Each structure stands twice: as C-alpha cells, then as structure tokens.
C-alpha cells in the first residue's frame, strides 16, 4: 500500500460526504494514512466506449 510508504498522502476526491456514509469495505486507503483531502473542482466522467468487431468479418 503506497499510502503507508509516503510522508504525506493527499487524497483528491470528487465529493465530500459525512463520516459513516460510505461502506467501509469500499474504502481503499484507511483514513489514518491520509493527511490532506482536496476536493477537485471540475470532474469529467469519462466512460470507456466498447468497440467490437463482427463475429464473421469478411475480407
């Protein structure tokens, strides 16, 4: 876990929520390792486009 190795860990978040709102199993970095929290201003939610080819391509 890289957060343990650093002197200061900064977490950039999309949204701040009250404590206890999130499922503890969904948290990747325990709060004890986070020293600073920065709320990002402009987030663009990029959704990957799935590209598939036909099953029987004709050449």
N, CA, C and O atoms as a Tinker XYZ file with bonds, in Angstrom:
   236  protein
     1  N      0.845000   -1.164000    0.000000    73     2
     2  CA     0.000000    0.000000    0.000000    64     1     3
     3  C      0.895000    1.233000    0.000000    63     2     4     5
     4  O      1.651000    1.454000    0.946000    81     3
     5  N      0.811000    2.027000   -1.047000    73     3     6
     6  CA     1.706000    3.163000   -1.221000    64     5     7
     7  C      1.467000    4.272000   -0.206000    63     6     8     9
     8  O      2.393000    5.020000    0.111000    81     7
     9  N      0.258000    4.394000    0.306000    73     7    10
    10  CA    -0.019000    5.457000    1.277000    64     9    11
    11  C      0.795000    5.268000    2.551000    63    10    12    13
    12  O      1.103000    6.244000    3.233000    81    11
    13  N      1.143000    4.046000    2.878000    73    11    14
    14  CA     1.957000    3.780000    4.071000    64    13    15
    15  C      3.410000    4.213000    3.863000    63    14    16    17
    16  O      4.102000    4.554000    4.823000    81    15
    17  N      3.868000    4.199000    2.617000    73    15    18
    18  CA     5.266000    4.478000    2.326000    64    17    19
    19  C      5.580000    5.974000    2.272000    63    18    20    21
    20  O      6.731000    6.362000    2.472000    81    19
    21  N      4.596000    6.810000    2.010000    73    19    22
    22  CA     4.845000    8.240000    1.854000    64    21    23
    23  C      4.799000    8.995000    3.167000    63    22    24    25
    24  O      4.184000    8.544000    4.133000    81    23
    25  N      5.451000   10.145000    3.199000    73    23    26
    26  CA     5.379000   11.009000    4.381000    64    25    27
    27  C      4.035000   11.710000    4.465000    63    26    28    29
    28  O      3.444000   11.826000    5.539000    81    27
    29  N      3.558000   12.179000    3.309000    73    27    30
    30  CA     2.277000   12.865000    3.248000    64    29    31
    31  C      1.453000   12.225000    2.137000    63    30    32    33
    32  O      1.931000   12.050000    1.016000    81    31
    33  N      0.227000   11.886000    2.457000    73    31    34
    34  CA    -0.688000   11.319000    1.469000    64    33    35
    35  C     -1.808000   12.312000    1.232000    63    34    36    37
    36  O     -2.479000   12.736000    2.173000    81    35
    37  N     -2.014000   12.686000   -0.033000    73    35    38
    38  CA    -3.067000   13.618000   -0.413000    64    37    39
    39  C     -4.120000   12.830000   -1.185000    63    38    40    41
    40  O     -3.805000   12.160000   -2.169000    81    39
    41  N     -5.358000   12.913000   -0.741000    73    39    42
    42  CA    -6.463000   12.250000   -1.428000    64    41    43
    43  C     -7.284000   13.303000   -2.160000    63    42    44    45
    44  O     -7.825000   14.216000   -1.537000    81    43
    45  N     -7.375000   13.178000   -3.478000    73    43    46
    46  CA    -8.224000   14.080000   -4.258000    64    45    47
    47  C     -9.569000   13.393000   -4.427000    63    46    48    49
    48  O     -9.642000   12.272000   -4.930000    81    47
    49  N    -10.623000   14.062000   -4.010000    73    47    50
    50  CA   -11.951000   13.462000   -4.035000    64    49    51
    51  C    -12.878000   14.262000   -4.930000    63    50    52    53
    52  O    -12.682000   15.456000   -5.160000    81    51
    53  N    -13.880000   13.578000   -5.423000    73    51    54
    54  CA   -14.890000   14.227000   -6.258000    64    53    55
    55  C    -15.938000   14.909000   -5.383000    63    54    56    57
    56  O    -16.422000   15.993000   -5.706000    81    55
    57  N    -16.278000   14.264000   -4.280000    73    55    58
    58  CA   -17.334000   14.780000   -3.410000    64    57    59
    59  C    -17.013000   14.420000   -1.971000    63    58    60    61
    60  O    -16.570000   13.305000   -1.693000    81    59
    61  N    -17.231000   15.351000   -1.057000    73    59    62
    62  CA   -17.064000   15.087000    0.366000    64    61    63
    63  C    -18.408000   14.662000    0.945000    63    62    64    65
    64  O    -19.430000   15.303000    0.701000    81    63
    65  N    -18.398000   13.580000    1.711000    73    63    66
    66  CA   -19.629000   13.074000    2.322000    64    65    67
    67  C    -19.411000   12.952000    3.828000    63    66    68    69
    68  O    -18.269000   12.848000    4.274000    81    67
    69  N    -20.478000   12.963000    4.615000    73    67    70
    70  CA   -20.329000   12.816000    6.068000    64    69    71
    71  C    -19.730000   11.461000    6.443000    63    70    72    73
    72  O    -19.889000   10.477000    5.720000    81    71
    73  N    -19.051000   11.426000    7.569000    73    71    74
    74  CA   -18.453000   10.184000    8.058000    64    73    75
    75  C    -19.541000    9.144000    8.278000    63    74    76    77
    76  O    -20.620000    9.457000    8.782000    81    75
    77  N    -19.248000    7.895000    7.895000    73    75    78
    78  CA   -20.194000    6.813000    8.056000    64    77    79
    79  C    -21.116000    6.609000    6.872000    63    78    80    81
    80  O    -21.907000    5.666000    6.867000    81    79
    81  N    -21.034000    7.467000    5.867000    73    79    82
    82  CA   -21.908000    7.354000    4.696000    64    81    83
    83  C    -21.477000    6.214000    3.774000    63    82    84    85
    84  O    -22.320000    5.535000    3.189000    81    83
    85  N    -20.181000    6.008000    3.647000    73    83    86
    86  CA   -19.660000    5.000000    2.727000    64    85    87
    87  C    -19.481000    3.655000    3.427000    63    86    88    89
    88  O    -19.256000    3.588000    4.635000    81    87
    89  N    -19.586000    2.588000    2.639000    73    87    90
    90  CA   -19.351000    1.241000    3.143000    64    89    91
    91  C    -17.855000    1.079000    3.438000    63    90    92    93
    92  O    -17.032000    1.333000    2.559000    81    91
    93  N    -17.491000    0.665000    4.645000    73    91    94
    94  CA   -16.064000    0.525000    4.970000    64    93    95
    95  C    -15.314000   -0.433000    4.047000    63    94    96    97
    96  O    -14.106000   -0.285000    3.862000    81    95
    97  N    -15.999000   -1.399000    3.474000    73    95    98
    98  CA   -15.343000   -2.343000    2.561000    64    97    99
    99  C    -15.029000   -1.716000    1.210000    63    98   100   101
   100  O    -14.269000   -2.292000    0.431000    81    99
   101  N    -15.594000   -0.554000    0.915000    73    99   102
   102  CA   -15.343000    0.129000   -0.356000    64   101   103
   103  C    -14.200000    1.129000   -0.259000    63   102   104   105
   104  O    -13.831000    1.742000   -1.260000    81   103
   105  N    -13.638000    1.302000    0.926000    73   103   106
   106  CA   -12.550000    2.258000    1.138000    64   105   107
   107  C    -11.215000    1.579000    0.834000    63   106   108   109
   108  O    -10.923000    0.507000    1.363000    81   107
   109  N    -10.398000    2.215000   -0.031000    73   107   110
   110  CA    -9.126000    1.621000   -0.433000    64   109   111
   111  C     -7.967000    2.070000    0.440000    63   110   112   113
   112  O     -7.015000    1.313000    0.631000    81   111
   113  N     -8.024000    3.286000    0.976000    73   111   114
   114  CA    -6.949000    3.811000    1.813000    64   113   115
   115  C     -7.558000    4.235000    3.145000    63   114   116   117
   116  O     -8.367000    5.161000    3.185000    81   115
   117  N     -7.181000    3.573000    4.226000    73   115   118
   118  CA    -7.718000    3.963000    5.532000    64   117   119
   119  C     -7.370000    5.406000    5.874000    63   118   120   121
   120  O     -6.296000    5.891000    5.519000    81   119
   121  N     -8.265000    6.079000    6.554000    73   119   122
   122  CA    -8.098000    7.489000    6.892000    64   121   123
   123  C     -6.867000    7.804000    7.716000    63   122   124   125
   124  O     -6.379000    8.933000    7.689000    81   123
   125  N     -6.358000    6.833000    8.445000    73   123   126
   126  CA    -5.169000    7.088000    9.264000    64   125   127
   127  C     -3.956000    7.426000    8.399000    63   126   128   129
   128  O     -3.020000    8.066000    8.877000    81   127
   129  N     -3.958000    7.003000    7.129000    73   127   130
   130  CA    -2.828000    7.261000    6.232000    64   129   131
   131  C     -3.014000    8.522000    5.395000    63   130   132   133
   132  O     -2.078000    8.937000    4.712000    81   131
   133  N     -4.190000    9.142000    5.427000    73   131   134
   134  CA    -4.465000   10.332000    4.623000    64   133   135
   135  C     -4.228000   11.577000    5.464000    63   134   136   137
   136  O     -4.837000   11.745000    6.520000    81   135
   137  N     -3.342000   12.451000    4.993000    73   135   138
   138  CA    -3.005000   13.669000    5.735000    64   137   139
   139  C     -3.725000   14.896000    5.207000    63   138   140   141
   140  O     -3.988000   15.830000    5.964000    81   139
   141  N     -4.048000   14.909000    3.916000    73   139   142
   142  CA    -4.720000   16.058000    3.305000    64   141   143
   143  C     -5.819000   15.546000    2.380000    63   142   144   145
   144  O     -5.666000   14.509000    1.734000    81   143
   145  N     -6.927000   16.280000    2.321000    73   143   146
   146  CA    -8.013000   15.966000    1.399000    64   145   147
   147  C     -8.256000   17.196000    0.547000    63   146   148   149
   148  O     -8.405000   18.303000    1.066000    81   147
   149  N     -8.295000   16.997000   -0.773000    73   147   150
   150  CA    -8.537000   18.078000   -1.715000    64   149   151
   151  C     -9.770000   17.719000   -2.520000    63   150   152   153
   152  O     -9.835000   16.645000   -3.117000    81   151
   153  N    -10.744000   18.608000   -2.540000    73   151   154
   154  CA   -11.925000   18.381000   -3.355000    64   153   155
   155  C    -11.680000   18.994000   -4.715000    63   154   156   157
   156  O    -11.479000   20.203000   -4.835000    81   155
   157  N    -11.697000   18.147000   -5.754000    73   155   158
   158  CA   -11.471000   18.611000   -7.117000    64   157   159
   159  C    -12.605000   19.495000   -7.596000    63   158   160   161
   160  O    -13.752000   19.326000   -7.181000    81   159
   161  N    -12.286000   20.435000   -8.468000    73   159   162
   162  CA   -13.286000   21.399000   -8.915000    64   161   163
   163  C    -14.098000   20.897000  -10.104000    63   162   164   165
   164  O    -15.328000   20.934000  -10.072000    81   163
   165  N    -13.435000   20.436000  -11.133000    73   163   166
   166  CA   -14.132000   20.050000  -12.356000    64   165   167
   167  C    -13.770000   18.616000  -12.712000    63   166   168   169
   168  O    -12.632000   18.315000  -13.072000    81   167
   169  N    -14.743000   17.755000  -12.606000    73   167   170
   170  CA   -14.522000   16.362000  -12.965000    64   169   171
   171  C    -15.276000   16.043000  -14.239000    63   170   172   173
   172  O    -16.439000   16.416000  -14.398000    81   171
   173  N    -14.614000   15.359000  -15.134000    73   171   174
   174  CA   -15.243000   14.882000  -16.350000    64   173   175
   175  C    -15.309000   13.366000  -16.231000    63   174   176   177
   176  O    -14.276000   12.697000  -16.196000    81   175
   177  N    -16.506000   12.832000  -16.171000    73   175   178
   178  CA   -16.660000   11.387000  -16.035000    64   177   179
   179  C    -16.518000   10.760000  -17.412000    63   178   180   181
   180  O    -17.444000   10.773000  -18.222000    81   179
   181  N    -15.340000   10.214000  -17.653000    73   179   182
   182  CA   -15.079000    9.576000  -18.939000    64   181   183
   183  C    -15.552000    8.130000  -18.877000    63   182   184   185
   184  O    -15.146000    7.366000  -18.001000    81   183
   185  N    -16.400000    7.775000  -19.801000    73   183   186
   186  CA   -16.901000    6.413000  -19.890000    64   185   187
   187  C    -16.249000    5.771000  -21.099000    63   186   188   189
   188  O    -16.291000    6.308000  -22.206000    81   187
   189  N    -15.649000    4.618000  -20.871000    73   187   190
   190  CA   -14.985000    3.941000  -21.972000    64   189   191
   191  C    -16.013000    3.440000  -22.970000    63   190   192   193
   192  O    -17.075000    2.947000  -22.591000    81   191
   193  N    -15.691000    3.569000  -24.224000    73   191   194
   194  CA   -16.557000    3.075000  -25.289000    64   193   195
   195  C    -16.099000    1.680000  -25.671000    63   194   196   197
   196  O    -14.928000    1.468000  -25.986000    81   195
   197  N    -16.995000    0.759000  -25.645000    73   195   198
   198  CA   -16.660000   -0.607000  -26.025000    64   197   199
   199  C    -16.738000   -0.726000  -27.539000    63   198   200   201
   200  O    -17.755000   -0.394000  -28.149000    81   199
   201  N    -15.658000   -1.201000  -28.136000    73   199   202
   202  CA   -15.597000   -1.359000  -29.583000    64   201   203
   203  C    -15.503000   -2.835000  -29.879000    63   202   204   205
   204  O    -14.604000   -3.518000  -29.387000    81   203
   205  N    -16.411000   -3.325000  -30.669000    73   203   206
   206  CA   -16.397000   -4.744000  -31.027000    64   205   207
   207  C    -16.395000   -4.892000  -32.542000    63   206   208   209
   208  O    -16.849000   -4.006000  -33.266000    81   207
   209  N    -15.895000   -5.987000  -32.995000    73   207   210
   210  CA   -15.906000   -6.262000  -34.428000    64   209   211
   211  C    -16.932000   -7.379000  -34.688000    63   210   212   213
   212  O    -17.298000   -8.111000  -33.768000    81   211
   213  N    -17.385000   -7.506000  -35.919000    73   211   214
   214  CA   -18.358000   -8.563000  -36.234000    64   213   215
   215  C    -17.768000   -9.956000  -35.976000    63   214   216   217
   216  O    -16.554000  -10.151000  -36.024000    81   215
   217  N    -18.658000  -10.917000  -35.702000    73   215   218
   218  CA   -18.201000  -12.288000  -35.421000    64   217   219
   219  C    -17.520000  -12.922000  -36.633000    63   218   220   221
   220  O    -16.501000  -13.597000  -36.491000    81   219
   221  N    -18.074000  -12.709000  -37.811000    73   219   222
   222  CA   -17.521000  -13.273000  -39.046000    64   221   223
   223  C    -17.124000  -12.148000  -39.991000    63   222   224   225
   224  O    -17.875000  -11.814000  -40.907000    81   223
   225  N    -15.949000  -11.560000  -39.775000    73   223   226
   226  CA   -15.564000  -10.454000  -40.670000    64   225   227
   227  C    -15.283000  -10.982000  -42.084000    63   226   228   229
   228  O    -14.675000  -12.038000  -42.258000    81   227
   229  N    -15.729000  -10.244000  -43.057000    73   227   230
   230  CA   -15.457000  -10.612000  -44.448000    64   229   231
   231  C    -14.312000   -9.749000  -44.952000    63   230   232   233
   232  O    -14.329000   -8.525000  -44.823000    81   231
   233  N    -13.329000  -10.404000  -45.522000    73   231   234
   234  CA   -12.157000   -9.680000  -46.006000    64   233   235
   235  C    -12.217000   -9.518000  -47.495000    63   234   236
   236  O    -11.314000   -8.931000  -48.089000    81   235
